[in-house]
Amino acid sequence: MKVLKFGGTSLADWARFSQAADLVAAAAKAEPAAVVLSAPATVTNSLLEMLELALKGGDYHNVSARIETLFRKLYADATTCGLSTAQNSALENRLQNLINFWKNRVQGVAMLGECPETVTASVAICGEYLSAALMEQVMVARGFKALLLDPVKMFPAYGPTLDAMVDIEASRKNFAGPEIAAAEVIIMPGFGAKDRNGRPVTLGRNGSDYSAAVLAACLNAESCEIWTDVDGVFNADPNLVPDARMLPQLSYRETMEMSYFGAKVLHPKTISPIARYHIPCYIKNSKNPEAMGTKISDETDTSGLQVKAISNLDKQTMVNVSGPGMKGLVGMASRVFSAISRAGVSVSMITQSSSEYSICFCVASSSSDKVDQALQEEFELELHNGFLEPVEFRQNLSIVSLIGDNMRTRKGLAARFFKAMAQSGVNIIAIAQGASERSISVVIDQNMSSRAVIACHRVFFDVQQYLDVLLVGSGNIGTAMLEQIKKQKEMLRQQQITIRVCGIANSKKMLLDPAGIDLGSWRETLVNKGSSCDLNAMFAWVDEQQLLNPVLIDCTSSQAVADSYLDAMNAGLHVITPNKKANTREFAYYRALRETALRQRRQFLYETNVGAGLPVIDNLKKLIFAGDVLQRFKGILSGSLSFIFGKLDEGMTLSEATFIAREKCFTEPDPRDDLCGMDVARKVLILAREVGFEYELNDIEVESVLPEGFDASGSIEEFLKKLPQADAAIKARVESARNKNMVLRYVGEIDGSSCRVKIAEVSAEDPLFTVKNGENALAFYSLYYQPIPFVLRGYGAGNEVTAAGAFADLLRTLNWTRETIL
């Protein structure tokens, strides 16, 4: 025999109820079957709401009417399945009798102003009885010998009225009758049982699942199927981890651990009957009946997984009992937990320091007041005399647990667990592990629970590495980078790298989406749905969404954005920037950026500050780390000026070359930023600082491309109109150099005592002679590289090149870990 159980969502309307009936009928055709039914979704809560309103003197009639309407519609729709007139009449009578029953009980509660638990139990199970009554008639209409059993007659129970336990051995004796053996389909309402006086009791949370497990044990069933609206048991809460995986197989003990620590699988007491009688249990989806589901049994695990699942139990309070009176005194722990037991409170987790100075344990936050009162009464004398310190209660906590039978004797799992917590910035408050080694649990702040679960899932189950990008500056470079991310997305996914652009901002608006912004329509979405740009709000949002590997990419030339980098790293973001403003601020800020990155274990990457896509900074750092010493440097550091000066070689005027460079987006929007020499000066300053010089920007000697005395004031348009006035002076310098078989180049130089940027005459023997058309070339003369310098050469201008350099920096953050936040 097979036992099936259907939950409330599977019975919420006739279409789903009929589907459940199809599954029962299919099972019954192969062998006798039994089915346990919950109330349709929302009904049990509505019945309890009705009692609560009556107890408070409120109007409960609307709630009662809502329940009645739901069942009348369900029963009316069921007439389409071929129920006879007699069957419809029987259902109507059953419905009316139960409606009258709960109305009378609720009316009594309203009159007396009190509600005994036995009344609560008798009303709470009405929904299950009405579901079972309908299933009985549907099975009869389909030609099966159906038997409806009343759990209040069949299941003797003990314990609290609203959270009772079934006496399975006593119950099994009630299933020996010939009518049970003759039935093709046995139908039973879930959730209910009887106390020793024969009065109704309920079986607590997930009571219908427990009813199914008990019925399976009483019938010696071959299997028990719990039909839900999900495909099976997942290795983490899918609401927290979108890519949580379905587990095909679990052991009874693994399921017990998962349930105990908050996973919405089965209640621990549901597992006890099926484990005791070795009955396999399947968790299956009524909406997808062909899916394999999850099998819970004592069969040997074939998955090969060391860790099966990560669970989180929220709304916990940690209680700390400590003081000199704890140490060395026999029975203190016993007194603590005896007091808790008498208060009727379940303990979620226990940990004790080796010094015996304190005992910590967790309870549901809803029970913390009971615990406080129980401990105050138990230790009144010790607290008064100072043998114990005041009991501490720490609220708003979660227990996150790693679970799996194969964790036993496996080395390094705990280290990986704790490292995942550290990398996600989660502080561990307490740790516990049982001797079975099937679970490791940590107590953390509840607001970090989802971050911890996601981090652990990625460490133990996910081969994908994630990057959550927040891009500021959606102009030329920013747009090019978004296009590159979009283009490379699928290729990177095949390499187990997932990039989600979670934020895009410009000077006016920002768009945030933790699931990732559609890069096919980001412009329209930013305009239509974006909010006012606020970087502090963006950083707070990153923390609120608990993004694990957020990366700020600054594609602006804004000083204000550059000034926000410290806040970004303190908020947990890596920073990648082509913007040179931060690295060329005062040296104290330059140093603070690196100290903050180190302290927060974040990456601050700025490869594109010098040489755009060329690996200048990275190679220079490696040389220095390897013990090399820079003696002097000479280079062409501006792609825009490289282009312009190359055109001067060809006979173009300065103004003509500048106009073309601007059209090709080689220059800044305002070409004065390039022609004044300050852009190159900033790059020279960055290189100088990288090799150890503590220079400020005003220490750099700067020669402007524009002739001395040239009026560069006014708007961009006004400046461009005046620019031809500089052509003659520059042409004269070009001719002078040509007469010497030399060319003009705009170079940056570093030597032992100074840094400068200038227009230089370069001979054919110089490595910079042939550098033009947007190329950069950098010659490093060092202890290791002389007399022939170490040279880097390539294109150093253009949106795509700069974006590609920033993209490379983005990928460098993949292997970076964050193990502490100070």
KAWOMO-V568549 format. One record per helix or strand. SS is the DSSP state (2 for helix, 1 for strand). FROM is the first residue (numbers start at 1). LEN is the number of residues. Records with the same first field share a line. If there is no record, write none. Layout:
SS->FROM-LEN ; FROM-LEN
This chain:
1->2-5 ; 33-5 ; 146-4 ; 156-3 ; 165-2 ; 185-5 ; 192-3 ; 200-3 ; 223-6 ; 233-2 ; 246-2 ; 249-3 ; 280-6 ; 294-4 ; 309-14 ; 347-6 ; 358-7 ; 392-12 ; 430-4 ; 439-7 ; 465-8 ; 497-9 ; 509-4 ; 531-2 ; 550-5 ; 574-4 ; 604-2 ; 630-7 ; 700-3 ; 743-8 ; 755-8 ; 775-8 ; 790-6
2->8-4 ; 14-17 ; 43-13 ; 61-21 ; 85-28 ; 117-8 ; 126-16 ; 151-4 ; 168-8 ; 178-5 ; 207-12 ; 252-9 ; 268-9 ; 324-3 ; 332-11 ; 365-14 ; 380-6 ; 405-3 ; 413-11 ; 446-15 ; 476-19 ; 522-8 ; 535-11 ; 559-4 ; 565-6 ; 587-13 ; 607-3 ; 616-10 ; 639-11 ; 654-10 ; 672-4 ; 678-13 ; 697-3 ; 716-24 ; 799-14
